[in-house]
């Protein structure tokens, strides 16, 4: 699983808006990191709106005890959030990674889902879906939430 993040993945010399729209279009899922900064950002609200309009599943993780602004509430009120502002962060990140892996599997699954998609058992090759996806996302997420300053644009990720 790859994770596209603005401004890290905006290519030099390209239109910032075009790159964000392309990132959202190419994403299978959209992760909203709901912080005070992202809640106040008009850009984040627009990115969430674009993701919803493109029928991307939205995964909202609240890293601060804030209620979504009206512009965000409109788009995320119908989905369950992950509240990650209390307790240890690791279990919340693990939960988000599992949900993203499950979504990834659902997007590629046949009409009949198989049991044990998220099993901790690895297939013989040692590179099961879970093994391939979490190692990339978990360090990224843990680094993301490790107290680095969060600007509006760093508050929305596409996976």
C-alpha atoms as a printed R data frame, in Angstrom:
    type eleno elety resid chain resno       x       y       z
1   ATOM     1    CA   UNK     A     1   0.000   0.000   0.000
2   ATOM     2    CA   UNK     A     2   1.323   3.392  -0.905
3   ATOM     3    CA   UNK     A     3   0.445   6.604   0.851
4   ATOM     4    CA   UNK     A     4   0.312   9.913  -1.021
5   ATOM     5    CA   UNK     A     5   0.828  13.009   1.112
6   ATOM     6    CA   UNK     A     6   0.723  16.659   0.089
7   ATOM     7    CA   UNK     A     7   3.117  18.478   0.004
8   ATOM     8    CA   UNK     A     8   5.654  15.618   0.112
9   ATOM     9    CA   UNK     A     9   4.420  13.989  -3.092
10  ATOM    10    CA   UNK     A    10   3.566  17.067  -5.140
11  ATOM    11    CA   UNK     A    11   5.984  16.977  -8.035
12  ATOM    12    CA   UNK     A    12   8.172  20.017  -8.588
13  ATOM    13    CA   UNK     A    13   6.957  22.333 -11.303
14  ATOM    14    CA   UNK     A    14   3.397  20.988 -11.166
15  ATOM    15    CA   UNK     A    15   0.201  22.733 -10.138
16  ATOM    16    CA   UNK     A    16  -0.467  22.033  -6.467
17  ATOM    17    CA   UNK     A    17  -4.221  21.739  -7.016
18  ATOM    18    CA   UNK     A    18  -3.826  19.421 -10.005
19  ATOM    19    CA   UNK     A    19  -1.494  17.167  -8.033
20  ATOM    20    CA   UNK     A    20  -3.889  16.944  -5.069
21  ATOM    21    CA   UNK     A    21  -6.817  16.043  -7.323
22  ATOM    22    CA   UNK     A    22  -4.707  13.424  -9.119
23  ATOM    23    CA   UNK     A    23  -3.608  12.003  -5.754
24  ATOM    24    CA   UNK     A    24  -7.219  11.722  -4.612
25  ATOM    25    CA   UNK     A    25  -8.355  10.205  -7.902
26  ATOM    26    CA   UNK     A    26  -5.634   7.558  -7.771
27  ATOM    27    CA   UNK     A    27  -6.244   6.710  -4.118
28  ATOM    28    CA   UNK     A    28  -8.281   3.752  -2.936
29  ATOM    29    CA   UNK     A    29  -8.998   5.410   0.443
30  ATOM    30    CA   UNK     A    30  -8.698   8.803   2.095
31  ATOM    31    CA   UNK     A    31  -7.413   9.304   5.643
32  ATOM    32    CA   UNK     A    32  -8.422  12.501   7.412
33  ATOM    33    CA   UNK     A    33  -6.209  13.324  10.380
34  ATOM    34    CA   UNK     A    34  -8.585  15.509  12.365
35  ATOM    35    CA   UNK     A    35  -6.593  17.983  14.435
36  ATOM    36    CA   UNK     A    36  -7.264  21.587  15.388
37  ATOM    37    CA   UNK     A    37  -5.282  22.731  12.338
38  ATOM    38    CA   UNK     A    38  -7.036  20.425   9.863
39  ATOM    39    CA   UNK     A    39 -10.410  21.310  11.354
40  ATOM    40    CA   UNK     A    40  -9.745  25.002  10.649
41  ATOM    41    CA   UNK     A    41  -8.289  24.441   7.174
42  ATOM    42    CA   UNK     A    42 -10.461  25.348   4.187
43  ATOM    43    CA   UNK     A    43  -8.087  23.300   2.003
44  ATOM    44    CA   UNK     A    44  -8.585  20.121   4.018
45  ATOM    45    CA   UNK     A    45 -12.373  20.569   3.820
46  ATOM    46    CA   UNK     A    46 -12.093  20.888   0.035
47  ATOM    47    CA   UNK     A    47  -9.902  17.780  -0.174
48  ATOM    48    CA   UNK     A    48 -12.418  15.778   1.869
49  ATOM    49    CA   UNK     A    49 -15.247  17.040  -0.350
50  ATOM    50    CA   UNK     A    50 -13.346  15.948  -3.470
51  ATOM    51    CA   UNK     A    51 -12.667  12.520  -1.974
52  ATOM    52    CA   UNK     A    52 -16.355  12.088  -1.124
53  ATOM    53    CA   UNK     A    53 -17.394  13.223  -4.600
54  ATOM    54    CA   UNK     A    54 -15.047  10.599  -6.060
55  ATOM    55    CA   UNK     A    55 -16.599   7.940  -3.810
56  ATOM    56    CA   UNK     A    56 -13.438   7.268  -1.807
57  ATOM    57    CA   UNK     A    57 -13.893   5.674   1.630
58  ATOM    58    CA   UNK     A    58 -13.033   8.258   4.290
59  ATOM    59    CA   UNK     A    59 -11.171   7.155   7.420
60  ATOM    60    CA   UNK     A    60 -11.204   9.925  10.016
61  ATOM    61    CA   UNK     A    61  -8.808   9.688  12.932
62  ATOM    62    CA   UNK     A    62  -9.139  12.397  15.584
63  ATOM    63    CA   UNK     A    63  -5.812  13.279  17.183
64  ATOM    64    CA   UNK     A    64  -7.349  16.092  19.234
65  ATOM    65    CA   UNK     A    65 -10.641  16.314  21.078
66  ATOM    66    CA   UNK     A    66 -12.301  18.600  18.527
67  ATOM    67    CA   UNK     A    67 -15.715  18.410  16.931
68  ATOM    68    CA   UNK     A    68 -15.577  18.603  13.139
69  ATOM    69    CA   UNK     A    69 -16.275  22.028  11.686
70  ATOM    70    CA   UNK     A    70 -19.564  22.278   9.769
71  ATOM    71    CA   UNK     A    71 -17.759  21.914   6.437
72  ATOM    72    CA   UNK     A    72 -16.138  18.647   7.594
73  ATOM    73    CA   UNK     A    73 -19.164  17.448   9.537
74  ATOM    74    CA   UNK     A    74 -21.203  17.439   6.339
75  ATOM    75    CA   UNK     A    75 -18.867  14.843   4.829
76  ATOM    76    CA   UNK     A    76 -17.794  12.675   7.771
77  ATOM    77    CA   UNK     A    77 -20.804  12.650  10.094
78  ATOM    78    CA   UNK     A    78 -22.107   9.426   8.575
79  ATOM    79    CA   UNK     A    79 -18.975   7.395   9.263
80  ATOM    80    CA   UNK     A    80 -17.335   6.048  12.393
81  ATOM    81    CA   UNK     A    81 -14.177   7.883  13.509
82  ATOM    82    CA   UNK     A    82 -11.158   6.642  15.365
83  ATOM    83    CA   UNK     A    83 -10.541   8.723  18.486
84  ATOM    84    CA   UNK     A    84  -6.781   8.691  19.023
85  ATOM    85    CA   UNK     A    85  -6.368  11.602  21.407
86  ATOM    86    CA   UNK     A    86  -6.379   9.591  24.603
87  ATOM    87    CA   UNK     A    87  -4.217   6.711  25.729
88  ATOM    88    CA   UNK     A    88  -1.327   5.314  23.774
89  ATOM    89    CA   UNK     A    89  -1.277   6.120  20.084
90  ATOM    90    CA   UNK     A    90   0.056   2.752  18.889
91  ATOM    91    CA   UNK     A    91  -3.190   0.775  19.251
92  ATOM    92    CA   UNK     A    92  -5.118   3.486  17.373
93  ATOM    93    CA   UNK     A    93  -2.610   3.432  14.527
94  ATOM    94    CA   UNK     A    94  -2.736  -0.370  14.427
95  ATOM    95    CA   UNK     A    95  -6.531  -0.188  14.199
96  ATOM    96    CA   UNK     A    96  -6.346   2.311  11.341
97  ATOM    97    CA   UNK     A    97  -3.788   0.155   9.522
98  ATOM    98    CA   UNK     A    98  -6.037  -2.904   9.911
99  ATOM    99    CA   UNK     A    99  -9.049  -0.992   8.589
100 ATOM   100    CA   UNK     A   100  -7.061   0.231   5.590
101 ATOM   101    CA   UNK     A   101  -5.781  -3.286   4.927
102 ATOM   102    CA   UNK     A   102  -9.339  -4.592   5.147
103 ATOM   103    CA   UNK     A   103 -10.510  -1.908   2.699
104 ATOM   104    CA   UNK     A   104  -7.633  -2.756   0.378
105 ATOM   105    CA   UNK     A   105  -8.635  -6.412   0.483
106 ATOM   106    CA   UNK     A   106 -12.296  -5.591  -0.111
107 ATOM   107    CA   UNK     A   107 -11.401  -3.564  -3.174
108 ATOM   108    CA   UNK     A   108  -9.627  -6.530  -4.723
109 ATOM   109    CA   UNK     A   109 -11.794  -9.350  -3.398
110 ATOM   110    CA   UNK     A   110 -14.118 -11.470  -5.452
111 ATOM   111    CA   UNK     A   111 -17.842 -11.430  -4.739
112 ATOM   112    CA   UNK     A   112 -17.306 -14.063  -2.021
113 ATOM   113    CA   UNK     A   113 -14.998 -12.755   0.698
114 ATOM   114    CA   UNK     A   114 -12.559 -15.240   2.154
115 ATOM   115    CA   UNK     A   115 -12.174 -15.937   5.845
116 ATOM   116    CA   UNK     A   116  -9.079 -14.830   7.690
117 ATOM   117    CA   UNK     A   117  -8.056 -12.000   5.363
118 ATOM   118    CA   UNK     A   118  -6.480 -10.197   8.321
119 ATOM   119    CA   UNK     A   119  -5.100 -13.289   9.999
120 ATOM   120    CA   UNK     A   120  -1.753 -12.965  11.743
121 ATOM   121    CA   UNK     A   121  -0.650 -16.188  10.046
122 ATOM   122    CA   UNK     A   122   1.623 -15.545   7.108
123 ATOM   123    CA   UNK     A   123   1.412 -17.555   3.914
124 ATOM   124    CA   UNK     A   124   4.369 -19.757   3.031
125 ATOM   125    CA   UNK     A   125   6.078 -16.968   1.081
126 ATOM   126    CA   UNK     A   126   6.084 -14.810   4.225
127 ATOM   127    CA   UNK     A   127   4.599 -11.826   2.440
128 ATOM   128    CA   UNK     A   128   0.879 -11.868   3.192
129 ATOM   129    CA   UNK     A   129  -1.359  -8.876   2.558
130 ATOM   130    CA   UNK     A   130  -1.006  -7.758   6.164
131 ATOM   131    CA   UNK     A   131   2.778  -8.181   6.085
132 ATOM   132    CA   UNK     A   132   3.078  -6.088   2.923
133 ATOM   133    CA   UNK     A   133   0.776  -3.262   3.977
134 ATOM   134    CA   UNK     A   134   1.386  -2.529   7.614
135 ATOM   135    CA   UNK     A   135   5.169  -2.172   7.590
136 ATOM   136    CA   UNK     A   136   4.878   0.771   5.206
137 ATOM   137    CA   UNK     A   137   1.942   2.479   6.863
138 ATOM   138    CA   UNK     A   138   2.803   2.020  10.527
139 ATOM   139    CA   UNK     A   139   6.175   3.815  10.521
140 ATOM   140    CA   UNK     A   140   4.652   6.574   8.411
141 ATOM   141    CA   UNK     A   141   1.712   6.961  10.763
142 ATOM   142    CA   UNK     A   142   3.811   6.765  13.909
143 ATOM   143    CA   UNK     A   143   6.134   9.415  12.513
144 ATOM   144    CA   UNK     A   144   3.147  11.483  11.493
145 ATOM   145    CA   UNK     A   145   1.645  11.457  14.970
146 ATOM   146    CA   UNK     A   146   4.885  11.756  16.923
147 ATOM   147    CA   UNK     A   147   4.399  15.403  17.748
148 ATOM   148    CA   UNK     A   148   5.479  16.888  14.442
149 ATOM   149    CA   UNK     A   149   3.743  20.182  13.704
150 ATOM   150    CA   UNK     A   150   0.591  19.590  11.671
151 ATOM   151    CA   UNK     A   151  -0.402  22.108   9.047
152 ATOM   152    CA   UNK     A   152  -3.667  21.963   7.185
153 ATOM   153    CA   UNK     A   153  -2.223  20.173   4.179
154 ATOM   154    CA   UNK     A   154  -0.376  17.597   6.249
155 ATOM   155    CA   UNK     A   155  -3.688  16.611   7.797
156 ATOM   156    CA   UNK     A   156  -5.111  14.685   4.870
157 ATOM   157    CA   UNK     A   157  -3.566  11.551   3.398
158 ATOM   158    CA   UNK     A   158  -4.626   9.311   0.570
159 ATOM   159    CA   UNK     A   159  -3.841   5.634   0.693
